[in-house]
């Protein structure tokens, strides 16, 4: 598979939307429908407004809950050859403003719900108040290495830590995923009558493996503003959904909330990632949702996906194939290359997993193009990949979270003397965020609830520790 030139990526999408014409392309749970023609018109008018504001080629913040207008904002920034700095809708206002400042955002486009939370007045674009300018077609000749999708992991000491996915990376990732759907690697029965349910917010990984590939292929999808596990089964049947994606923690909650007698009628593939499912959880998920599970493994800096544990592999696990229970599947083939680099003190074929492909973010690659992922891994004799821990302190809750910004936020709370944040095992999500907090003797007002309240004002919800332990002395490890 060869990825298209980044110069043609938006132009190809535009041609797809023109060809789809009056067919529905984006829907939401409230009954709104956007045809391909309507989507294209709104994207081009928003792109014109952004260009008129002097934002072409610059850095633009994008802050939305999942919506049709959010898709329009993401695409309009791409249309003008700019870099979108994407914010999770649950990001606390203080953190959002710090991210945008540290990233050097020239302006921000947002829905009305988030617009009032910003220090600088944003450009508002949503369903009720579209932002419009003269129509603007996609910018030609965008440099392949220019960042398109800047994913922030946090601000520490005023410095933004994030992943700048380039125009070239983005095009290669979307094209690979389109091919994986068409080839049946994500599950059999692929046809032109597909419907995607987008449950995770657009800035995260499932957009790369689901939401944007579906749009590229001219296939419709339903956008859910806020994830509600108890509502998913109804949405799957209501819209005739064939494909959806979520973290393993989300999947566990959906399985718990789904009536065993109400297996979705049309669902053919459910992509999940973040952590493997325990056999009992997997068995229950298959019982209520069907034999549709596909586990994918990847990294924003290295590409999505890098390996796939497909539906037949899940069937083998449920049939007793214990060797697959700890696997994240077989490596994806060309253009993805994987290598296990030896690590001192590690035996049994375990080393650091590295990858090389057009999806690798340049800032994370060595001169030969290899991206070291920080994951310890091994390949078994059957060619399956098994993860064996981390070399750094990243916490994998389904979202990739780093302790530094959380520890900085904890130490800023009056009465907190020191803090240590770490990942601890969790049967549902793989890991949870745990914080060990040293407080001063007179800080009797501090407890788990008050600390979480303080963190909620400055951090996104998925970064707030689920387990907080108050200590009188600093932890030694």
Secondary structure, DSSP 8 states (H G I E B T S, - for coil): -----HHHHHHHHHHHHHHHTTSEEEEETTS-EEEHHHHHHHHHHHHHHHHHTT-TTSEEEEE--SSHHHHHHHHHHHHTT-EEEEE-TT--HHHHHHHHHHHT-SEEEE-HHHHTTSSS--EE-SSSS----S-----SS--TTSEEEEEEEEEETTEEEEEEEEHHHHHHHHHHHHHHHHHTTT-S---S--EEEE-S-TTSHHIIIIIHHHHHTT-EEEE-SS--GGGHHHHHHHTT--EEEEEHHHHHHHHHHS-TT---SS--EEEEESS---HHHHHHHHHHH-S-EEEEEEETTTEEEEEEE-HHHHHHHHTT-GGGTTEEEEE--TT-EEEEEE-TT--TT-EEEEEESTTS-GGGB-TTS-EEEEEEEEE-TTSEEEEEEESS--EESSSEE-HHHHHHHHHTSTTEEEEEEEEEEETTTEEEEEEEEEE-TT-TT--HHHHHHHHHTTS-GGGS-SEEEEESS----
